[in-house]
């Protein structure tokens, strides 16, 4: 079983649509959570951190459920420029410090069309 | 403020050869992590360097080794290349996890390696 699982998609949606991505993780030692965005043949870029209380950044809303080990990302009013792969990421860190590593899902592809 | 830089951008090697990839972290960052991203997959953690030492390693064979220099830059070396080593190699920098265990990692543009 993969440590972080995502629906690979692709999600094909029209401009203006609302789309939701889900992700589950298996390591209960995961300490922090992120969504990264990756454009074709580019590096991953941090989209937003994810908190249990839920957090919003413009059209993007992220939610974490630690009990269910479940992370979500909601994109409202989709734009053509939102087309990319969205990577669900958990951060595993040593309690006493010393290291941290990111565990990535395989990504969910989003294609927004006119 | 310079971001994470990597060189070279692209590289073609043949099986059995050795390769060295280079990374300079974002200004002010002292920790470098390396990831391998195969086509259609998410990045996989290779190892992390801090204070010139490897302090955590992912599930990669000893053919993968690294180094960190006093200026925090880093190298990834892969020996005895296999076809399956073809991938995008990403370097990420962050501030020491000993101070903030949840510090965000910022990625460089990557080196695309093709092994023939």
Contacts between the chains, C-beta under 8 A, distances in Angstrom:
chain1	res1	chain2	res2	distance
A	4	B	42	7.5
A	31	B	101	6.4
A	31	B	102	5.8
A	32	B	102	4.0
A	34	B	104	7.3
A	41	B	112	7.9
A	42	B	109	7.1
A	43	B	90	5.9
A	43	B	107	4.2
A	43	B	108	6.2
A	43	B	109	5.2
A	43	B	110	5.3
A	44	B	43	6.7
A	44	B	90	7.4
A	44	B	107	5.3
A	45	B	107	7.1
A	46	B	104	5.9
A	46	B	106	7.2
A	49	B	104	7.5
A	87	B	42	5.6
A	87	B	43	7.9
A	91	B	102	5.9
A	93	B	97	5.9
A	93	B	101	3.8
A	93	B	102	6.3
A	94	B	56	7.8
A	94	B	97	7.1
A	94	B	101	6.9
A	95	B	101	7.6
A	97	B	96	7.7
A	97	B	97	5.4
A	97	B	98	3.7
A	97	B	99	7.1
A	97	B	101	5.6
A	98	B	55	5.9
A	98	B	56	7.7
A	98	B	97	6.4
A	98	B	98	6.2
A	99	B	48	5.3
A	99	B	50	7.4
A	99	B	55	4.8
A	99	B	56	3.7
A	99	B	97	5.6
A	100	B	48	7.5
A	100	B	56	8.0
A	100	B	94	7.4
A	100	B	97	4.3
A	100	B	101	5.7
A	100	B	102	7.0
A	100	B	103	6.9
A	100	B	105	7.9
A	101	B	33	6.7
A	101	B	45	4.5
A	101	B	48	6.3
A	101	B	56	5.8
A	101	B	58	7.0
A	102	B	33	7.4
A	102	B	35	7.6
A	102	B	43	7.4
A	102	B	45	6.5
A	102	B	92	7.4
A	102	B	105	5.9
A	103	B	45	6.9
A	104	B	35	7.9
A	104	B	42	3.2
A	104	B	43	5.0
A	104	B	44	7.4
A	105	B	42	5.4
A	106	B	40	7.1
A	106	B	41	5.4
A	106	B	42	4.8
A	107	B	41	8.0
A	107	B	42	5.5
